[in-house]
Amino acid sequence: MSIMSYPFPTLSIPAGTRIGFFVTVSPKKSAKTTVSRIAANEFADGGFELVVLQHDIHHLLECFAPTVRIDLAKASQIMRGKTSIDLHNHSPLSDALLSLPDHPRRVVLLDASAQGSERIGSILNAGRFNKWLANRGIHAMFAVPMRPIHDSALGAVTMIEELHAVMPDHFVVPVPVCDPDDLALLPKDHPFFDAIKLARHGVIHLPALGEEIAAGLERLERPLSEIADPDSEETLKYIVEASGHDRLVSGLISEGAQQLVSAFESAIAPLELAPGG
């Protein structure tokens, strides 16, 4: 089986649907921040106002908007009964969501960590945001990146099932990051295919980049649309200086960014994203 023959369901969300909350979640290491960067790039290029929140410490989203770091409660604090710490710490998220009706060009973007992904369902449920958002014509999209390896795919299945239960009026979209040879080696009962079957509204498929290219992109703090131009001398010069790679590898890094941006744009084209609502 190849990725070309595997029937990935295309995105089936009504055109013009207002996506006011975009979350990248997975309890496993699975390119969450990369997906957040691609989405932030798309929303920013579309003229949306971004409110960016993140769990992990990094600077990759700061080129789109000032970012708010959300600390998570430590396991020792939870064990001592301090179960409300995460709720208090996520008040910036709650405040941002509550602001959406008054700001029709705003998108709240959360780049969740693995640990934060395990808690996001209970946090959103505590605020009863499923109906609150839907009743105002505002929808959340939960992008769940996964790779064709057992641990990553199984984590995606768990994540998708939880979000379907907690946020049933919103969109939970698997984001398979894979290439043709990846799927050809998988058994038919692999959890990767179980996760795809759970996709009620299609998937967003992204190509897998080599480790060197992916690591190079993580050193670049400009928007991906500014990196995704391998024919630009200014772009290549920036990548060489910022990544430490030579011109040849820097060209591949730029091409990798181009592939990611193009694949994401193609996947969400049916949505016809437009500011307002």
N, C-alpha and C positions, 0 to 999 in steps of 0.2 A: 504493500500500500504506500502511496506517496501523498504528500500534502496536496498535490494538484488534484488527485482523485478523491481525497477525503472530503466529504461534504460539510465543510464548516458552514453553519447557518449564518446568513448575513444579518446585519442589524435590522431589527423590525420594530422600530419605535416610530410613532407617527411624526411626520415632518412638522417642524415648528414647535415641538414639545419643548417647554422651557426646562432646561437642566440648570438648576440653581445651585446644586450641591454635587460636586464630583469628588469621589473618594477612591483612593487606591489602597486596597486591603488584601492581605494574605498573612496567615500565621507562619509562613515559611519564607526563607530568602528567595525572592523571585522577581527581581527587577522592578520593585514597586516605585522607587524614586525615578527610574527611567521613564516609566509610564506616566508618572505625575508631570515630569518635564515635558513630555510630548503633548499631554493634554493642556498644560498651562500655555505652551507655545501656540496651540490651536485656538484656545479661547482668547489669548492676548491678540493674536493676529486678526481675530474676528471682531475686535473692538469691545470686548467685555472688560469690565472692571473686576480684577481678581482680589479676593481675600484669601491669603495663603497661610495654612497652619500645618505644622509638622511635628512628629514625635522625635525623630532622630536628629542629631546635630549634623548639619551640612549647610552649604551655601548655594546649592544648585538651583534653588527656586527664587533667590533674592533678586534676580534680574527681571522678574515679572512683577513683583510687589514686595513691600516689606513683609517679612515672615514672622509668624508668632510661634514660638516653640512651646509645646505642651509637655510638661513633665508627667511621667506615669508613677503611680504609687509603687513602692518597692514591695517585693513579696513579703518581707519581714513586717512591713507596716500593715499589710492586709491580714497577715496571720495574727497580728495583735488586735484585730477588730476594727482597724481604721479603714473601713470599706468605702467611706464617702470621699476619700482623698481624690480619686480619679474624677468624680463628679464635679468637685470644686475646681480642679485643675482644667477641666474642659469647659469652664464657663465662657472663655473666648469663642469656642465653637458654637455654643448655644446662642450667645449674643449675635454672632455673625449670621446664623440661620434665621434668627428672629428679625434681622434687618432686611431680609430678602424682599418681602412685599413692597417695601418703600424704595427699593433700588432694583428696578427691572433689568438693568444692564450688569448686575453683579453676579458673580459665580464664586461660591465658597469652595475652595479646594483643600482637601486634607490628604497629606501624604503620611499614611499610617505606618508605624513600625510593625514588626511581627508581633510583639507583645501588645501594642496598642490595637492591632487588628482583633486580637482575642477579646478585647473589652469593648469595642466600638458598638456592638449590638446592644449590650446592656446599657451603655451610656445613652444611645439614641432612644431606647425604649423608656428609660427613666424620664426623658423629656417629652415622651409621646409625640415624637416628630413624624411618625408615619402618616397619621391623619392630618396633623397640623400643616405639613407641607402640601400634601395632596389636595386638601380642601381649598388651598389657595392657588392651585394650578402650577405649583412648583414641584419639580421632581428631582430625586437624587439618582445618580448613576454610580454604582459601585463596580469599579473595574478590579477584577480578581486575576492578577497575572499568575501564570503557571507554566512550568516547563514539563516536557515529557519524561519526567523521572517520578518514581513512585511517591516519594515523600512530598514533593511539591504538588503533584496532582491530588493526592489524598487530602492535603491541607486545603486545596481549593474546593474540593467537594464539601468538606466540613464548613468552610466559610460561606459558600453559596447557600447551603441548606439553612444555616443560621440566619442569614440576611433575608432569605425568602420568608422565614417565619417572623422576623422582627419588623421588616420593612416591606410588606407584601404589595403595597401600592406603588413601588418604585422599581428601578431597573438594576438587576444584578447581572453583570456581563463578564463572562470569562475572557481573559486575554491570553490565549495560547502563544507562547514565544517559542517558535520551532521552525525547523526546515524540513525538506522532504525526507532526508535519510533518518531523521529522528523518529518519525511515526512508523516507518517501514519495519522497525525492529521491535515494536511494541506488541505484546500479546493482546488479543481481542478483549480480554477482561481487565485490561489496565485501567486504573482509576482516572487516567487522562480522558478516556472516552466517556466515563461516567460523568465527569464534570461538564463535558460538552453537551451531553444529553440533558443536563439540568438547565441549560441556557434557554430561558423562556423568550428572550428578546434578541437572540443571536449572539455573535462573538465579535471581538476585535482581534484579528490575527496580526501578529508582528513577526518579522523575520528575526532569527537568532543571529547575533553578531559574535564574532570571535572574541575571546577573552581580552586580547590586546586592544582591540577596537573599543570594546565596552569600557575597559579600564581607562583608555584615552579620553573617552567622552566624559568620564567622571571627573577629569581634571579641568574641564572647560566650563566656565561659569556664564557664558553668553547664552542667549536663547538659541535653541536648536536650529531655527530658521536662518540664523546668522552663520551657523557652522556648516549648514547643509549646502555648500556651494563649492565643490571641488575645483571649479574652473576660475575661482576668484583668487588672485594673488594675495590680496589682503587677508582672506580667510586662511589660506595655507600658512601664511606668515604667522598669524595669530596662533594656529594650532601647534606649529613647530615650537614657538616660544612658550606657550602655556603647558603643553603636554610633555615636552622634552624629547619627542620623537623626531625622526628625520622627515624630509619632504615626502618620501614614498609612503611611509606609514601614515603620515598626516593626511595624505590624499585618501587613503582607505578610511580613516576616521571620519572625514568629511562625507564620503560616500555612504558610510554607515548611518550618519545622521540624516542624510537625504532619504535613505531607504525607510527609516523609522517614520519620518514626517510624512512621506508619501503614503505609506501603508496605513497610518492612522487616518489621514485625510480621506483616503478611499473607503475605509471601513465605516466611518461615521457620515459619509456623504448622504445616506438616506435620511438622516436626521435633519438635514438642512438647517444647521445651527444659525440662529439669528438673534441678536440682542433684543431684549424686550420680552414681553409676554402678556 
